[in-house]
Amino acid sequence: IFRRRPGPEKPPFVAVGQRVEAGRTIAIVETLSVPNDIPAPVGGIVSQVLVEDVRPVEYGQDLVLISPPPLEEE
């Protein structure tokens, strides 16, 4: 089960447009009643959350799209 937030009354871990660093928790996937933190594999900007909160997911399924951050101006 995909969980976008740490608890029912808590805000989502990430939102579209938010900048994230690699390794930051972006969701929880609960397997056999055991919650597993899902870290961002790369840093960047969250461009899309592909799964609705509290929905079943499959192994290897994409959950969140993260786009590269914009290049810093020199």
Number of C-alpha atoms within 10 A of each C-alpha: 16 21 24 25 17 16 9 9 7 9 11 15 14 19 17 13 13 11 16 21 14 12 12 16 18 25 23 21 20 16 12 7 8 9 15 14 15 16 15 19 14 14 16 19 20 21 16 14 17 11 16 12 15 14 11 13 16 9 5 6 9 11 19 18 14 21 15 12 12 8 6 5 4 3
